[in-house]
Amino acid sequence: MLLLGIDGGQTSTKSCLYDHENGICLFASGPPIDHMLTFNGQVKTKQAIQQSLQALLVQAKLIRKVDMAFASISGVHKEHEELIKSWIAECVQVDACMIEGDVKANLSGASNGKNDGVLIIAGGGSIGYYFEGRREFVAGGYGHILGDEGSAYWIGLQSIKAGIRDSESRGPKTVLGKQILDHFGEESFWGIKKRIHADKIQRSHMAQLSLLVERAAADGDEVAQDILQRAGEELGGLAVSVLQQAKAYDSTLRLDHVYMTGGVVHSERVVASLKDTVHRYNAAVRISKPQYPPVVGALILSAQALQVRMDMSIVNLALQGDEI
């Protein structure tokens, strides 16, 4: 039984092959995908998926057919599923293939397939998610214009706004303003504004400012500390919303965890604030780290689709030698 998992994200594309009979699990990486709504985005996504698969198949040598594949693709739309399946088929023959967005594989990996808690993704964007098996419960996920509260992008945006308010004496003093101008090599926030509207400061650049905010907070800047605290409150609010939705649907559901994934969760201040927010709702819920990365979650979902039990010791051994 050969199972294939694919995780296409905005940072990189991971793939994983599980061979139960021979006790083998292999991992490979490729470049990031892009949004599928543009032609260039589709070209970039195809290249990312196929480069990752080709790197995987080099390790697998003669394997050219798998029983089940589960591809977790960030921002995927229903109309693109057959296209993605065709890209996979150009690299390897697949008897059955499922294409989904990134939340299911994230939750599956984080919970080791148990789905016993709410997933919070807090990277460039943010979303809260739980899948009961028949119904999905979602909070957030509306993108950087309408939402993404608590995300790295949101933190970066708040830091720029705080710098502007300080520069105009409309807000508290903060080191963030000067640090942001120095970071982008600008003399004033008018230059920042011009570059944002000209798409010369992109979402990824904005998200990178979250690292600057984290350093300023560690150095004692109260504005930076407040931004990180509010980020945690926003993410905690997403978790509470999903918990409430699930409880209203089925009061017998046992959701004991909030699984945190994404780059923002490395901030101790954000995590502490999120924890406080969740525990004000239910002190028994544990804030937990993911047990496995999303690509393993995709692998677990492929196994569940065929009702196959995976030997996770094989996966654990393979993970020890890979930086996934």
KEKE-3310 file (N, C-alpha, C; in steps of 0.2 Angstrom, whole numbers, plus 5000, padded with zeros to 4 digits):
npx = (5004:5004:5005:5002:5006:5003:5008:5004:5010:5012:5025:5033:5032:5028:5031:5026:5029:5023:5026:5019:5021:5035:5040:5044:5046:5046:5052:5051:5055:5049:5047:5037:5019:5007:4993:4979:4970:4975:4984:4998:4999:4994:5004:5015:5011:5009:5023:5028:5022:5025:5039:5042:5036:5044:5057:5054:5051:5063:5070:5062:5064:5060:5047:5031:5018:5004:4993:4984:4982:4983:4981:4985:4981:4985:4972:4965:4953:4937:4935:4948:4952:4953:4962:4974:4975:4978:4991:4998:4996:5004:5017:5016:5007:4991:4979:4968:4963:4963:4959:4961:4958:4970:4967:4961:4972:4981:4974:4973:4986:4991:4983:4986:4977:4966:4957:4953:4952:4952:4959:4971:4977:4991:4999:5005:4992:4976:4966:4953:4948:4938:4934:4921:4918:4907:4903:4910:4918:4921:4931:4936:4949:4947:4956:4969:4963:4950:4951:4961:4965:4977:4987:5003:5004:4994:5000:5011:5005:4998:5010:5015:5004:5005:5017:5015:5005:5013:5022:5014:5011:4999:4998:5005:5022:5034:5047:5045:5042:5053:5061:5054:5055:5069:5070:5064:5071:5066:5062:5051:5034:5026:5033:5032:5019:5017:5025:5017:5005:5009:5012:5025:5028:5024:5012:5020:5031:5026:5022:5034:5038:5033:5043:5051:5043:5042:5055:5056:5046:5052:5063:5056:5047:5032:5021:5024:5023:5009:5003:5006:5000:4986:4986:4986:4974:4965:4967:4964:4951:4946:4948:4939:4927:4925:4925:4913:4904:4904:4900:4887:4882:4884:4883:4889:4902:4919:4931:4946:4958:4967:4975:4990:4997:5009:5019:5018:5015:5026:5029:5030:5023:5011:5006:5003:4994:4983:4981:4975:4964:4957:4955:4947:4935:4935:4943:4948:4952:4966:4981:4990:5004:5007:5006:5011:5018:5009:5010:5011:4999:4991:4995:4990:4976:4975:4977:4966:4956:4956:4954:4965:4977:4991:5008:5015:5027:5036:5035:5039:5052:5057:5055:5065:5076:5073:5070:5056)
npy = (4994:5010:5027:5044:5061:5078:5094:5110:5126:5144:5146:5134:5119:5103:5086:5068:5051:5036:5019:5006:4992:4990:4997:5011:5028:5043:5060:5076:5092:5107:5123:5137:5138:5148:5159:5152:5159:5167:5166:5166:5162:5149:5143:5144:5137:5124:5121:5121:5110:5099:5100:5096:5083:5077:5077:5069:5057:5054:5049:5038:5030:5017:5018:5022:5023:5026:5021:5030:5047:5062:5079:5094:5110:5127:5139:5134:5132:5125:5123:5121:5109:5097:5101:5102:5088:5083:5088:5081:5068:5069:5066:5055:5040:5038:5030:5034:5051:5065:5082:5096:5111:5119:5118:5106:5096:5102:5102:5088:5083:5090:5085:5072:5065:5063:5074:5081:5094:5112:5120:5133:5143:5153:5162:5170:5173:5171:5159:5150:5133:5118:5101:5090:5079:5078:5090:5107:5119:5136:5151:5167:5169:5177:5184:5196:5209:5209:5203:5191:5194:5195:5189:5187:5196:5205:5210:5216:5227:5234:5239:5248:5257:5261:5267:5278:5285:5289:5297:5308:5313:5308:5296:5285:5285:5276:5264:5258:5266:5272:5261:5254:5263:5263:5250:5249:5258:5271:5289:5294:5291:5293:5289:5275:5273:5276:5265:5254:5256:5255:5241:5238:5235:5220:5208:5198:5205:5214:5205:5201:5211:5207:5201:5211:5218:5209:5209:5222:5222:5213:5221:5230:5239:5247:5249:5239:5228:5229:5227:5213:5207:5210:5203:5190:5190:5192:5180:5170:5174:5168:5155:5153:5156:5145:5135:5138:5137:5123:5117:5122:5115:5102:5097:5086:5085:5082:5093:5096:5103:5117:5118:5126:5133:5139:5153:5164:5159:5156:5167:5171:5180:5182:5169:5168:5177:5173:5161:5166:5172:5161:5153:5161:5158:5144:5135:5122:5119:5114:5122:5118:5111:5107:5089:5083:5089:5098:5091:5077:5076:5077:5064:5056:5058:5053:5039:5037:5039:5027:5018:5013:5008:5017:5015:5024:5024:5022:5034:5043:5040:5043:5057:5061:5062:5072:5090:5095)
npz = (5000:4995:5000:4997:5002:5000:5003:4999:5001:5006:5009:5006:4997:5002:5001:5003:5004:5009:5012:5017:5017:5015:5025:5024:5023:5015:5012:5004:4997:4989:4979:4985:4983:4973:4972:4964:4956:4946:4930:4930:4944:4943:4935:4943:4954:4949:4945:4958:4964:4956:4956:4969:4970:4960:4966:4977:4970:4965:4976:4978:4968:4958:4960:4953:4954:4965:4978:4984:4985:4994:4993:5000:4997:4999:4999:4988:4975:4971:4957:4952:4956:4947:4938:4946:4950:4937:4936:4946:4940:4929:4935:4943:4943:4950:4959:4966:4971:4981:4983:4993:5003:5014:5028:5033:5032:5040:5053:5054:5055:5066:5076:5075:5068:5076:5077:5089:5093:5091:5077:5075:5063:5061:5052:5038:5036:5045:5053:5061:5064:5064:5061:5061:5055:5048:5046:5045:5055:5056:5059:5054:5042:5031:5023:5020:5018:5023:5035:5044:5056:5070:5063:5055:5045:5050:5062:5057:5049:5060:5066:5057:5057:5070:5070:5062:5069:5080:5074:5070:5082:5087:5094:5106:5110:5101:5097:5085:5073:5068:5066:5057:5046:5044:5040:5028:5021:5020:5022:5027:5031:5021:5010:5013:5011:4997:4991:4996:4989:4976:4976:4979:4992:4998:5003:5010:5014:5023:5033:5037:5046:5058:5065:5068:5077:5087:5092:5096:5106:5115:5119:5127:5122:5124:5115:5105:5113:5116:5104:5101:5111:5108:5096:5101:5108:5097:5090:5100:5100:5088:5091:5102:5095:5086:5095:5102:5091:5088:5099:5100:5090:5093:5108:5115:5110:5112:5114:5117:5115:5109:5094:5089:5075:5063:5059:5069:5081:5087:5095:5112:5119:5111:5112:5125:5127:5119:5126:5138:5133:5128:5140:5148:5142:5143:5155:5154:5142:5133:5127:5113:5105:5088:5083:5072:5056:5043:5030:5034:5040:5028:5023:5033:5031:5018:5021:5030:5021:5014:5024:5030:5042:5048:5052:5063:5069:5058:5051:5061:5062:5050:5050:5059:5052:5043:5040:5041)
capx = (5000:5008:5001:5006:5003:5006:5006:5007:5009:5015:5032:5036:5028:5031:5027:5028:5027:5022:5026:5018:5024:5042:5042:5048:5043:5051:5050:5054:5052:5049:5046:5030:5014:5004:4986:4977:4966:4979:4988:5005:4999:4994:5011:5020:5009:5011:5030:5030:5020:5029:5046:5042:5035:5050:5062:5052:5052:5071:5072:5058:5067:5056:5040:5028:5011:5002:4986:4980:4985:4979:4984:4982:4983:4982:4968:4962:4946:4934:4936:4955:4954:4954:4969:4979:4975:4982:4998:5000:4996:5010:5023:5015:5000:4987:4973:4963:4966:4958:4962:4957:4962:4976:4965:4960:4978:4984:4971:4974:4993:4991:4980:4987:4971:4961:4952:4950:4953:4952:4965:4972:4983:4993:5005:5004:4985:4974:4959:4951:4945:4937:4930:4918:4917:4901:4902:4916:4916:4926:4931:4941:4950:4944:4961:4972:4959:4944:4952:4968:4967:4982:4992:5010:5002:4991:5005:5015:5001:4997:5016:5015:4999:5007:5023:5012:5002:5018:5025:5010:5009:4992:4998:5010:5029:5037:5053:5043:5042:5060:5064:5051:5058:5075:5069:5062:5075:5062:5063:5044:5029:5023:5036:5030:5012:5018:5027:5012:5000:5013:5014:5032:5029:5019:5010:5025:5036:5022:5022:5041:5038:5031:5049:5053:5038:5044:5061:5055:5043:5057:5067:5052:5043:5025:5017:5025:5020:5002:5001:5007:4994:4980:4986:4984:4967:4961:4968:4960:4944:4944:4947:4933:4921:4924:4922:4906:4900:4904:4896:4880:4880:4883:4885:4893:4908:4925:4937:4951:4964:4968:4982:4992:5002:5010:5025:5016:5014:5033:5029:5027:5018:5005:5003:5001:4987:4978:4979:4971:4957:4953:4954:4942:4929:4935:4949:4950:4955:4974:4984:4994:5008:5005:5010:5014:5017:5003:5011:5010:4992:4989:4997:4985:4970:4975:4976:4959:4951:4957:4953:4971:4981:4998:5013:5018:5034:5039:5035:5043:5059:5059:5055:5071:5081:5071:5068:5050)
capy = (5000:5016:5033:5050:5067:5084:5101:5116:5132:5150:5146:5129:5113:5097:5079:5063:5045:5031:5013:5002:4985:4990:5001:5017:5035:5048:5067:5080:5099:5111:5130:5139:5139:5154:5159:5149:5163:5170:5161:5166:5159:5142:5141:5144:5131:5118:5120:5119:5103:5094:5099:5093:5076:5074:5076:5063:5051:5052:5045:5032:5026:5014:5019:5027:5022:5025:5019:5035:5054:5068:5085:5100:5116:5133:5144:5130:5132:5119:5123:5120:5102:5093:5104:5100:5081:5082:5090:5076:5063:5070:5064:5048:5037:5038:5026:5039:5057:5070:5089:5100:5117:5117:5117:5099:5092:5105:5099:5081:5083:5093:5081:5065:5061:5062:5079:5082:5101:5117:5122:5140:5144:5160:5163:5176:5175:5168:5156:5145:5128:5111:5097:5085:5073:5079:5098:5111:5125:5141:5158:5170:5166:5181:5187:5202:5215:5209:5199:5189:5197:5191:5185:5191:5202:5210:5213:5221:5232:5238:5242:5254:5262:5264:5272:5284:5289:5292:5303:5314:5315:5305:5290:5284:5285:5269:5264:5255:5270:5273:5255:5252:5267:5261:5243:5249:5263:5277:5294:5296:5286:5294:5284:5268:5273:5275:5259:5249:5256:5252:5234:5237:5232:5215:5205:5194:5210:5216:5200:5200:5216:5204:5199:5218:5220:5204:5211:5228:5220:5210:5227:5234:5244:5245:5248:5233:5223:5229:5224:5206:5205:5211:5198:5184:5190:5190:5173:5167:5175:5164:5148:5153:5156:5139:5130:5139:5134:5116:5116:5123:5110:5095:5098:5081:5085:5084:5097:5097:5106:5122:5117:5132:5132:5145:5157:5169:5155:5156:5172:5169:5185:5180:5163:5169:5181:5168:5156:5169:5173:5154:5150:5164:5154:5137:5134:5115:5118:5115:5125:5112:5111:5101:5083:5082:5094:5097:5086:5071:5076:5074:5057:5053:5058:5048:5033:5037:5038:5020:5015:5010:5010:5019:5014:5031:5024:5023:5041:5046:5038:5047:5064:5062:5064:5078:5096:5096)
capz = (5000:4994:5001:4995:5005:4997:5006:4995:5005:5003:5011:5002:4995:5004:4999:5008:5002:5014:5009:5023:5016:5015:5031:5021:5023:5012:5012:4999:4997:4983:4981:4987:4978:4973:4972:4958:4952:4940:4926:4933:4950:4942:4933:4949:4958:4945:4946:4965:4966:4952:4958:4975:4968:4956:4971:4980:4966:4964:4982:4978:4962:4953:4961:4948:4955:4972:4979:4986:4986:4997:4991:5004:4994:5002:4994:4982:4974:4968:4950:4951:4958:4941:4935:4951:4949:4931:4937:4949:4936:4925:4938:4946:4942:4956:4959:4969:4973:4984:4983:4998:5006:5019:5035:5035:5033:5046:5059:5055:5057:5073:5081:5074:5065:5081:5077:5096:5096:5086:5074:5074:5059:5062:5048:5035:5037:5051:5053:5066:5061:5066:5056:5065:5051:5043:5046:5046:5059:5054:5061:5051:5035:5025:5019:5023:5017:5027:5041:5045:5063:5074:5059:5055:5041:5054:5066:5053:5048:5066:5068:5053:5059:5076:5069:5059:5074:5084:5070:5070:5089:5088:5098:5111:5108:5100:5092:5079:5068:5065:5064:5050:5040:5042:5037:5021:5018:5018:5026:5030:5030:5014:5006:5014:5008:4990:4990:4997:4984:4970:4976:4980:4998:4997:5010:5013:5017:5029:5038:5040:5051:5064:5068:5071:5082:5092:5095:5100:5113:5120:5122:5132:5119:5126:5109:5102:5117:5116:5097:5101:5116:5104:5091:5104:5109:5091:5088:5105:5099:5083:5094:5105:5091:5083:5101:5103:5085:5088:5105:5098:5085:5096:5115:5117:5107:5117:5111:5123:5113:5103:5091:5086:5070:5059:5062:5074:5087:5091:5100:5118:5121:5107:5114:5132:5127:5116:5131:5143:5130:5128:5146:5150:5140:5146:5157:5154:5135:5133:5121:5112:5099:5083:5084:5065:5051:5038:5025:5037:5040:5022:5023:5037:5028:5013:5024:5032:5015:5012:5030:5032:5048:5047:5057:5064:5070:5052:5050:5066:5061:5044:5052:5063:5047:5039:5043:5038)
cpx = (5004:5003:5005:5002:5007:5003:5009:5005:5013:5022:5036:5031:5031:5027:5030:5025:5028:5021:5026:5022:5032:5045:5046:5043:5048:5048:5054:5051:5053:5047:5039:5025:5012:4996:4984:4972:4969:4983:4995:5005:4998:5000:5015:5018:5010:5018:5032:5028:5024:5036:5047:5041:5041:5056:5060:5053:5059:5073:5068:5060:5062:5049:5037:5020:5009:4995:4981:4984:4980:4983:4981:4985:4980:4978:4966:4955:4943:4935:4943:4957:4956:4961:4975:4980:4979:4989:5001:5001:5002:5017:5022:5008:4997:4981:4967:4966:4961:4962:4957:4961:4967:4973:4964:4967:4982:4981:4973:4981:4994:4989:4981:4981:4965:4955:4949:4951:4952:4959:4965:4978:4985:4999:5005:4997:4983:4967:4959:4947:4944:4933:4928:4917:4912:4901:4909:4913:4922:4925:4937:4942:4948:4949:4963:4968:4953:4945:4959:4970:4972:4987:4998:5008:4999:4995:5009:5011:5000:5004:5017:5011:5002:5013:5020:5009:5007:5021:5021:5007:5001:4992:5004:5017:5031:5043:5051:5044:5048:5063:5061:5054:5065:5075:5068:5066:5071:5063:5057:5039:5025:5026:5034:5023:5013:5020:5022:5007:5003:5014:5021:5033:5023:5017:5015:5030:5032:5022:5029:5042:5036:5037:5052:5049:5040:5050:5060:5051:5048:5062:5063:5048:5036:5020:5017:5022:5012:4999:5001:5001:4988:4980:4984:4977:4963:4961:4964:4953:4941:4943:4940:4927:4920:4922:4915:4901:4899:4900:4889:4877:4879:4887:4889:4900:4914:4930:4941:4957:4962:4975:4984:4998:5003:5016:5024:5016:5021:5034:5026:5022:5011:5002:5000:4994:4982:4976:4974:4964:4953:4951:4948:4935:4929:4942:4952:4953:4963:4976:4990:4998:5006:5009:5014:5013:5011:5004:5010:5002:4989:4990:4991:4978:4969:4974:4969:4954:4951:4955:4959:4975:4988:5002:5016:5025:5039:5040:5039:5051:5062:5059:5062:5076:5079:5069:5062:5046)
cpy = (5006:5022:5039:5056:5073:5090:5107:5122:5138:5150:5140:5124:5107:5091:5074:5056:5040:5024:5008:4995:4985:4994:5007:5023:5040:5055:5071:5087:5102:5118:5131:5139:5146:5154:5157:5153:5167:5165:5161:5162:5151:5139:5140:5138:5125:5116:5118:5112:5098:5094:5095:5085:5073:5073:5070:5057:5049:5048:5038:5028:5024:5015:5024:5026:5022:5024:5025:5042:5059:5074:5091:5106:5122:5137:5140:5132:5126:5118:5121:5112:5097:5095:5101:5092:5079:5083:5084:5070:5063:5067:5057:5046:5036:5035:5030:5045:5062:5077:5093:5106:5114:5116:5110:5095:5095:5102:5092:5079:5085:5088:5073:5061:5061:5068:5081:5089:5105:5119:5130:5140:5152:5161:5170:5178:5171:5165:5151:5140:5122:5108:5091:5079:5073:5087:5101:5117:5130:5147:5161:5168:5171:5185:5194:5209:5215:5206:5198:5192:5192:5188:5190:5197:5208:5214:5218:5227:5237:5241:5248:5259:5265:5269:5278:5288:5293:5298:5309:5316:5313:5299:5290:5283:5277:5269:5261:5259:5271:5266:5252:5256:5265:5254:5244:5255:5269:5283:5296:5291:5287:5290:5277:5268:5272:5269:5253:5250:5255:5245:5233:5234:5227:5212:5201:5199:5213:5211:5199:5205:5213:5203:5206:5219:5215:5207:5218:5227:5218:5216:5232:5239:5242:5245:5242:5227:5223:5226:5216:5204:5205:5205:5191:5184:5189:5183:5168:5168:5170:5157:5148:5152:5149:5134:5131:5136:5127:5114:5117:5118:5103:5096:5092:5080:5086:5087:5099:5101:5112:5121:5123:5130:5139:5149:5161:5165:5154:5162:5171:5174:5183:5174:5164:5173:5177:5163:5159:5170:5166:5152:5154:5161:5147:5135:5127:5114:5119:5118:5121:5114:5106:5095:5082:5088:5093:5091:5079:5071:5074:5067:5053:5053:5054:5041:5032:5036:5031:5015:5010:5012:5011:5017:5020:5030:5024:5030:5045:5045:5042:5054:5066:5065:5069:5084:5098:5101)
cpz = (5000:4995:5000:4998:5002:5001:5003:4999:5002:5005:5007:5001:4997:5001:5003:5005:5007:5011:5015:5023:5017:5021:5029:5021:5020:5011:5007:4999:4990:4984:4983:4981:4977:4972:4965:4954:4946:4936:4929:4940:4949:4939:4939:4954:4955:4946:4953:4966:4962:4954:4965:4974:4964:4961:4975:4977:4965:4970:4981:4972:4958:4954:4956:4949:4963:4972:4980:4988:4989:4996:4995:5001:4997:4997:4988:4981:4970:4961:4948:4953:4952:4938:4940:4950:4942:4932:4941:4945:4931:4928:4941:4945:4949:4955:4961:4972:4976:4985:4988:5000:5011:5026:5037:5037:5039:5053:5060:5057:5064:5078:5080:5071:5069:5080:5084:5098:5090:5084:5073:5069:5059:5059:5045:5035:5044:5050:5059:5063:5065:5062:5060:5061:5046:5042:5048:5050:5058:5057:5057:5044:5029:5022:5023:5023:5022:5034:5042:5052:5067:5070:5058:5050:5046:5059:5063:5051:5054:5068:5064:5055:5066:5075:5066:5064:5079:5080:5070:5077:5090:5092:5102:5107:5107:5096:5085:5073:5064:5063:5057:5045:5039:5038:5030:5017:5016:5024:5030:5028:5024:5009:5006:5010:5000:4988:4991:4991:4977:4970:4977:4987:4998:5004:5014:5017:5023:5034:5041:5046:5058:5068:5072:5077:5088:5096:5099:5107:5118:5123:5126:5129:5121:5120:5106:5106:5117:5109:5098:5106:5112:5099:5095:5106:5103:5089:5093:5103:5093:5086:5098:5101:5088:5089:5102:5097:5086:5094:5104:5094:5088:5103:5118:5114:5112:5113:5116:5122:5109:5101:5088:5081:5066:5063:5068:5081:5091:5096:5107:5121:5117:5110:5121:5132:5124:5122:5136:5140:5130:5135:5150:5148:5143:5148:5156:5147:5136:5126:5119:5105:5094:5084:5078:5061:5046:5033:5028:5038:5034:5021:5027:5034:5022:5015:5027:5026:5013:5018:5031:5038:5047:5053:5058:5066:5064:5050:5055:5064:5055:5046:5056:5058:5042:5042:5039:5042)
residu = (MET:LEU:LEU:LEU:GLY:ILE:ASP:GLY:GLY:GLN:THR:SER:THR:LYS:SER:CYS:LEU:TYR:ASP:HIS:GLU:ASN:GLY:ILE:CYS:LEU:PHE:ALA:SER:GLY:PRO:PRO:ILE:ASP:HIS:MET:LEU:THR:PHE:ASN:GLY:GLN:VAL:LYS:THR:LYS:GLN:ALA:ILE:GLN:GLN:SER:LEU:GLN:ALA:LEU:LEU:VAL:GLN:ALA:LYS:LEU:ILE:ARG:LYS:VAL:ASP:MET:ALA:PHE:ALA:SER:ILE:SER:GLY:VAL:HIS:LYS:GLU:HIS:GLU:GLU:LEU:ILE:LYS:SER:TRP:ILE:ALA:GLU:CYS:VAL:GLN:VAL:ASP:ALA:CYS:MET:ILE:GLU:GLY:ASP:VAL:LYS:ALA:ASN:LEU:SER:GLY:ALA:SER:ASN:GLY:LYS:ASN:ASP:GLY:VAL:LEU:ILE:ILE:ALA:GLY:GLY:GLY:SER:ILE:GLY:TYR:TYR:PHE:GLU:GLY:ARG:ARG:GLU:PHE:VAL:ALA:GLY:GLY:TYR:GLY:HIS:ILE:LEU:GLY:ASP:GLU:GLY:SER:ALA:TYR:TRP:ILE:GLY:LEU:GLN:SER:ILE:LYS:ALA:GLY:ILE:ARG:ASP:SER:GLU:SER:ARG:GLY:PRO:LYS:THR:VAL:LEU:GLY:LYS:GLN:ILE:LEU:ASP:HIS:PHE:GLY:GLU:GLU:SER:PHE:TRP:GLY:ILE:LYS:LYS:ARG:ILE:HIS:ALA:ASP:LYS:ILE:GLN:ARG:SER:HIS:MET:ALA:GLN:LEU:SER:LEU:LEU:VAL:GLU:ARG:ALA:ALA:ALA:ASP:GLY:ASP:GLU:VAL:ALA:GLN:ASP:ILE:LEU:GLN:ARG:ALA:GLY:GLU:GLU:LEU:GLY:GLY:LEU:ALA:VAL:SER:VAL:LEU:GLN:GLN:ALA:LYS:ALA:TYR:ASP:SER:THR:LEU:ARG:LEU:ASP:HIS:VAL:TYR:MET:THR:GLY:GLY:VAL:VAL:HIS:SER:GLU:ARG:VAL:VAL:ALA:SER:LEU:LYS:ASP:THR:VAL:HIS:ARG:TYR:ASN:ALA:ALA:VAL:ARG:ILE:SER:LYS:PRO:GLN:TYR:PRO:PRO:VAL:VAL:GLY:ALA:LEU:ILE:LEU:SER:ALA:GLN:ALA:LEU:GLN:VAL:ARG:MET:ASP:MET:SER:ILE:VAL:ASN:LEU:ALA:LEU:GLN:GLY:ASP:GLU:ILE)
# end
